[in-house]
């Protein structure tokens, strides 16, 4: 589910979700809960569960694109 293919739609992939997450985090550091709210407001596919959202966050953390600033505050790694 990291990338889209014949079975997984591109909007269900972590790469696509991660792009939207990074675009939100470019402007400010934000808590995971508030980030999820903003993500759901901006992401074209509605109804992404918090679980899949967290998988996308984990993916971005594993590829060293985001960091945890304090407790649950996320920001883009520069």
C-alpha positions as CSV (number, residue, x, y, z in Angstrom):
1,X,0.0,0.0,0.0
2,X,3.0,2.3,-0.1
3,X,2.5,2.9,-3.8
4,X,-0.5,2.6,-6.1
5,X,-0.7,-0.3,-8.5
6,X,-3.4,-2.3,-10.3
7,X,-5.0,-3.3,-7.0
8,X,-4.3,-0.3,-4.7
9,X,-5.6,3.1,-6.0
10,X,-3.1,5.9,-5.9
11,X,-5.3,7.9,-3.4
12,X,-5.0,4.9,-1.0
13,X,-1.2,4.9,-1.1
14,X,1.0,6.2,1.7
15,X,3.0,8.2,-0.8
16,X,0.0,10.1,-2.0
17,X,-1.2,10.7,1.6
18,X,2.3,11.6,2.7
19,X,2.4,14.4,0.1
20,X,-0.7,16.0,1.5
21,X,0.7,15.6,5.0
22,X,4.0,17.2,4.1
23,X,2.2,20.1,2.4
24,X,0.3,20.8,5.6
25,X,3.4,20.6,7.7
26,X,5.4,23.0,5.4
27,X,3.6,25.9,7.0
28,X,3.7,25.0,10.7
29,X,4.4,22.4,13.3
30,X,1.2,20.8,14.4
31,X,-0.1,18.0,16.7
32,X,-1.1,14.7,15.2
33,X,-4.8,15.2,16.1
34,X,-5.0,18.6,14.5
35,X,-3.0,17.4,11.5
36,X,-5.5,14.6,11.0
37,X,-8.4,17.1,11.0
38,X,-6.6,19.3,8.5
39,X,-5.7,16.3,6.4
40,X,-9.3,15.1,6.2
41,X,-10.4,18.6,5.2
42,X,-7.9,18.8,2.3
43,X,-7.5,15.2,1.1
44,X,-9.7,14.4,-2.0
45,X,-10.7,11.0,-0.7
46,X,-12.9,11.3,2.3
47,X,-13.1,8.8,5.1
48,X,-9.4,7.9,5.6
49,X,-9.3,6.2,8.9
50,X,-6.9,7.4,11.7
51,X,-5.1,4.0,11.5
52,X,-4.2,4.5,7.8
53,X,-3.3,8.1,8.5
54,X,-0.9,6.9,11.2
55,X,0.6,4.4,8.8
56,X,1.4,7.3,6.4
57,X,2.9,9.3,9.3
58,X,5.1,6.2,10.2
59,X,6.1,5.9,6.5
60,X,7.2,9.6,6.5
61,X,9.1,9.1,9.7
62,X,10.9,6.0,8.4
63,X,12.1,7.8,5.3
64,X,13.3,10.7,7.5
65,X,10.9,13.4,6.2
66,X,9.3,14.4,9.5
67,X,10.4,14.5,13.1
68,X,8.7,14.6,16.4
69,X,9.3,18.0,18.1
70,X,7.6,17.6,21.4
71,X,5.3,14.8,22.6
72,X,3.1,14.6,19.6
73,X,4.0,17.8,17.6
74,X,5.3,17.0,14.1
75,X,7.3,19.1,11.8
76,X,9.1,18.6,8.4
77,X,12.7,17.7,8.8
78,X,14.9,20.2,7.0
